[in-house]
Amino acid sequence: MMKLLTRARRLVRFARKIAWAVLDRHHPVLVHLIPMRRCNLACRYCNEYDAVSAPVPLEVMLRRVDRLAELGTSAITISGGEPLMHPDLDRIVARIRERGMIVTMITNGYHLSPERIARLNRAGLDHLEISIDNVEPDEVSMKSLRLLDPKLRWLAQHAEFSVSINSVVGSGIRNPEDALQVARRARELGLISHVGVIHDGRGQLKPLGAREMAVYRTLKSLRSGAVGLSSLFQDNLAEGRPNEWSCRAGARYLYVDEDGLVHYCSQQRGRPGLPLEEYGRADIKREYATPKACAPYCTINCVQWVGLVDNWRSPQMIPLAAVVPRARAAAAKAAAAATPKAPPDRALVG
């Protein structure tokens, strides 16, 4: 009964945020916030981790959360790296909820336990997502169903937040059919199941082969969770066709890295590359109207869905104001203060 009540309240909050997103164009709908770059895994396709970075100090993270609240942000997704490795993650989650925003998280799931799930319940987490790449671990990825299945059972039993399991198609996994087993296991446990299409290190399409296409079509036929909904973009991408849409990254969607710089997304870092503490309504208005050349073959689902909120209005124009000098200065300042990190040289799943 308590779970049902919690879910009902969450749906009401989500509906209010969606309504506000439609009414007001110039606030972020979704922000990816990075509390640490370090990860306990080293998936071959990923360019969003290193093995050495320290967590961002709690007081810095709380200031960033407060700044995002001042900008009117609707929802924050905490990712990384591996966010569950941050020692103060619960306090960050709680602060996001205290400031009236929806809070979700992307994790590889390895650090989950019944006690850890209970702590996330108390902190107020709204939603959690795990990507599972294969049934058995291999040289490409350790995010396997066999190793993570106990975590999924704990989530099904204890989580008061919603949980989605992402099956990846086209990531170089030895057996693309593994995605079907992952999706079916998620359904058995009552979890949300959806599918992601692999992209390269710039967030662009990597066309699916014949086996991957067969798996994708089967997953689509299941109509599980977001699999059916995401076909608006993914059907075209799976066939190698572009999508016509207006990407609102830098405005409706922000990616805030561990150095506090705002980027279009995880695969377009450096654009615009401006400090969050200086980012304001003028920046949001500019990027709202700025066309993104990478949009037609983009496979980053969260950015696409945020873009749909405004795709019916406000055609984009090339902006008059240039931000290159500001971005270069911000990047140089962040680089001077940053801890040395492993070079990002791998592609990422969106």
C-alpha positions in Angstrom: 0.0 0.0 0.0 2.8 2.4 0.9 4.5 1.7 -2.5 1.3 2.5 -4.3 0.8 5.7 -2.4 4.4 6.8 -3.1 4.1 6.0 -6.8 0.8 8.0 -7.0 2.4 11.0 -5.4 5.4 10.7 -7.7 3.1 10.7 -10.8 1.4 13.9 -9.6 4.8 15.6 -9.2 5.9 14.4 -12.6 2.6 15.7 -14.2 3.2 19.1 -12.6 6.7 19.3 -13.9 5.6 18.4 -17.4 2.9 21.0 -17.3 5.4 23.7 -16.2 7.8 22.6 -19.0 5.1 23.2 -21.6 4.1 26.6 -20.1 7.6 28.0 -19.7 10.3 27.5 -22.4 13.3 29.0 -20.7 14.2 26.7 -17.8 16.0 23.3 -17.8 13.7 20.3 -17.9 16.5 17.8 -17.2 20.0 18.1 -16.0 22.6 15.3 -15.8 24.8 16.1 -12.8 28.1 14.4 -12.2 29.3 14.0 -8.6 32.3 11.9 -9.6 34.1 10.6 -12.7 35.6 7.5 -11.1 34.0 4.1 -11.8 34.5 0.6 -10.4 34.1 -0.9 -13.9 35.9 -0.3 -17.3 33.4 -1.1 -20.0 35.1 -1.1 -23.4 32.6 1.2 -25.1 32.4 3.9 -22.3 34.2 7.3 -22.3 32.6 8.7 -19.2 34.8 7.3 -16.4 38.3 7.1 -15.0 39.9 5.1 -12.2 41.5 7.9 -10.2 39.2 10.9 -9.7 38.1 11.9 -6.2 34.4 12.6 -5.5 33.3 16.2 -5.8 33.1 17.7 -2.2 29.6 17.7 -0.8 29.5 21.4 -0.2 30.3 22.0 -3.9 27.6 19.5 -5.0 25.0 21.2 -2.8 25.8 24.6 -4.3 25.4 23.2 -7.8 22.0 21.7 -6.8 20.9 25.0 -5.4 22.0 26.8 -8.5 20.1 24.4 -10.7 17.0 25.0 -8.5 17.5 28.8 -9.0 17.4 28.2 -12.8 14.0 26.4 -12.4 15.2 22.9 -13.2 12.5 20.3 -13.2 14.6 17.1 -12.8 18.1 16.1 -12.1 19.7 12.8 -13.1 22.8 11.9 -11.1 25.3 9.8 -13.1 29.0 9.5 -13.5 31.4 7.5 -13.4 29.6 5.5 -10.7 27.5 7.8 -8.5 27.0 5.1 -5.8 30.7 5.5 -5.0 30.2 9.0 -3.8 30.3 9.0 0.1 27.6 11.7 0.4 25.2 10.6 -2.4 22.2 10.3 0.0 22.6 13.9 1.1 22.8 15.1 -2.6 19.7 13.2 -3.4 17.9 14.6 -0.4 18.9 18.2 -1.3 17.5 17.8 -4.8 14.2 16.7 -3.3 14.3 19.5 -0.7 14.6 22.0 -3.5 11.5 20.6 -5.2 13.1 18.8 -8.1 12.6 15.2 -9.3 15.8 13.1 -8.8 16.8 10.1 -10.7 20.1 8.1 -11.0 22.0 6.0 -13.5 24.2 3.3 -12.0 25.9 0.1 -12.9 24.2 -1.5 -9.9 27.2 -3.2 -8.4 27.1 -1.2 -5.1 23.4 -1.9 -4.5 22.3 -3.9 -1.4 19.1 -4.0 0.6 20.5 -1.6 3.1 21.7 0.8 0.3 18.3 0.6 -1.4 16.6 1.5 1.9 18.9 4.6 2.2 17.9 5.7 -1.3 14.3 5.3 -0.3 14.8 7.5 2.7 16.7 10.1 0.7 13.7 10.4 -1.7 15.1 8.9 -5.0 12.4 8.9 -7.6 13.8 6.7 -10.3 16.9 4.5 -11.0 18.2 3.1 -14.2 20.7 0.3 -14.9 22.0 -0.8 -18.3 22.8 -4.5 -18.6 24.9 -5.4 -21.7 25.0 -9.2 -21.7 24.0 -12.4 -19.9 27.5 -13.4 -19.0 30.4 -11.0 -18.4 33.1 -10.7 -21.1 36.0 -8.5 -22.2 33.6 -5.8 -23.4 31.4 -5.4 -20.3 31.0 -6.7 -16.8 27.4 -5.4 -16.6 25.9 -8.9 -17.0 22.6 -10.3 -16.1 24.1 -13.2 -14.1 26.1 -10.9 -11.9 23.4 -8.2 -11.5 20.3 -10.5 -11.1 20.5 -10.5 -7.2 20.5 -6.7 -7.3 17.5 -6.7 -9.6 15.6 -9.0 -7.1 16.5 -6.7 -4.2 15.2 -3.7 -6.2 12.0 -5.4 -7.1 11.5 -6.3 -3.4 12.7 -3.2 -1.6 12.7 -0.1 -3.9 10.0 2.5 -3.4 11.4 4.3 -6.4 10.7 3.2 -10.0 13.4 1.1 -11.7 14.1 0.7 -15.4 16.5 -1.8 -17.0 18.1 -0.7 -20.3 19.1 -3.4 -22.8 21.7 -2.2 -25.3 21.7 -3.1 -29.0 24.8 -2.7 -31.2 27.5 -2.2 -28.6 29.8 -4.8 -29.8 28.5 -7.4 -27.3 29.3 -10.9 -28.5 25.7 -12.0 -28.4 23.2 -9.3 -29.3 20.4 -11.7 -28.5 21.3 -11.3 -24.8 19.3 -8.1 -24.9 16.1 -10.2 -25.2 16.9 -12.2 -22.0 17.7 -9.0 -20.1 14.3 -7.4 -21.2 12.3 -10.5 -20.3 14.0 -10.8 -16.9 13.1 -7.2 -16.2 9.5 -7.9 -17.1 9.4 -11.0 -14.9 10.5 -8.8 -11.9 7.9 -6.1 -12.6 10.6 -3.6 -13.6 10.5 -1.2 -16.6 12.4 -2.4 -19.7 13.6 -0.3 -22.6 16.3 -0.5 -25.3 19.1 1.8 -26.2 21.0 2.0 -29.6 24.8 2.3 -29.4 26.4 5.6 -30.4 30.0 6.6 -31.1 32.2 9.0 -29.0 30.3 12.0 -30.4 26.8 10.6 -29.6 26.2 9.7 -33.3 24.6 6.7 -34.8 26.5 3.4 -35.4 24.2 1.5 -37.8 22.9 -1.9 -36.6 23.9 -5.1 -38.3 21.4 -7.8 -39.3 21.5 -9.7 -36.0 21.1 -6.5 -34.0 18.1 -5.4 -36.2 16.4 -8.7 -35.6 16.8 -8.3 -31.8 15.7 -4.7 -32.0 12.5 -5.6 -33.8 11.7 -8.4 -31.3 12.2 -6.0 -28.4 10.0 -3.5 -30.1 7.3 -6.1 -30.5 7.3 -6.7 -26.7 6.1 -3.1 -26.3 7.7 -3.0 -22.9 7.9 0.3 -21.1 9.7 2.9 -23.1 10.5 0.5 -25.9 7.3 1.3 -27.7 7.5 5.0 -27.0 11.1 5.4 -28.1 10.3 4.1 -31.6 9.6 7.7 -32.6 13.4 8.2 -32.8 14.9 4.7 -32.7 13.0 3.2 -35.7 14.7 5.7 -37.9 18.1 5.3 -36.3 18.0 1.6 -36.4 17.4 1.8 -40.2 20.2 4.4 -40.6 17.8 7.3 -41.3 18.1 10.8 -39.7 15.5 12.3 -37.4 14.1 15.8 -37.9 13.9 17.5 -34.5 15.2 20.6 -32.6 17.8 19.6 -30.0 17.4 22.0 -27.0 20.7 20.9 -25.3 22.2 23.8 -23.4 18.8 25.1 -22.6 16.2 22.4 -21.7 18.8 19.8 -21.2 22.2 20.4 -19.5 25.1 18.2 -18.8 27.0 19.5 -15.7 30.4 17.8 -15.3 32.5 17.2 -12.2 34.2 20.6 -12.8 30.9 22.4 -12.8 31.0 23.2 -16.5 27.8 23.1 -18.6 27.9 21.1 -21.8 25.3 20.1 -24.4 25.6 16.4 -23.4 28.1 13.8 -22.4 29.4 13.4 -25.9 29.6 17.1 -26.8 31.7 18.2 -23.9 33.2 21.7 -24.4 30.0 23.0 -26.0 29.3 25.5 -24.6 31.6 24.6 -21.7 30.5 27.4 -19.4 30.6 27.5 -15.6 27.2 26.6 -14.0 27.6 29.4 -11.5 27.7 31.9 -14.4 25.0 30.2 -16.5 21.8 32.2 -16.6 18.6 32.8 -18.5 20.4 34.5 -21.3 22.5 31.4 -21.9 19.4 29.2 -21.8 17.5 31.5 -24.3 20.6 31.5 -26.7 21.0 27.7 -26.7 17.3 27.1 -27.0 17.5 28.9 -30.4 20.8 27.3 -31.4 20.6 24.5 -33.9 22.8 21.5 -33.2 24.5 19.9 -36.2 24.7 16.5 -34.5 20.9 16.2 -33.9 19.8 14.2 -37.0 21.8 11.1 -36.1 21.9 11.5 -32.3 21.0 8.4 -30.2 21.0 10.0 -26.8 17.5 9.2 -25.6 17.2 11.6 -22.7 18.1 14.6 -24.9 15.7 13.6 -27.6 12.7 13.2 -25.2 13.4 16.6 -23.6 13.5 18.1 -27.1 10.1 16.8 -27.9 8.6 19.1 -25.3 9.3 22.0 -27.6 9.6 20.4 -31.0 6.2 21.8 -32.1 7.2 25.4 -31.5 10.0 27.9 -31.7 12.1 27.1 -34.8 15.9 27.4 -34.1 18.1 30.1 -35.6 21.9 30.5 -35.6 22.6 32.8 -32.6 24.2 36.2 -33.0 26.2 36.0 -29.7 29.3 33.9 -29.7 30.4 32.1 -26.5 33.7 30.6 -27.7 36.0 33.0 -25.7 34.0 32.4 -22.5 34.0 28.7 -23.1 37.8 28.5 -23.7 38.5 30.5 -20.6 36.2 28.3 -18.5 37.8 25.1 -19.9 41.3 26.4 -19.2 40.4 27.3 -15.6 38.8 23.9 -15.0 41.8 22.1 -16.5 44.2 23.9 -14.3 42.3 23.0 -11.1 41.4 19.4 -12.1 43.0 16.2 -10.9 44.7 14.3 -13.7 42.3 11.9 -15.3 42.4 9.0 -17.7 41.8 10.1 -21.3 38.3 9.5 -22.7 38.8 7.3 -25.7 35.8 5.0 -25.9 32.3 5.3 -27.1 29.3 5.4 -24.8 25.8 4.0 -24.8 23.0 6.6 -24.6 
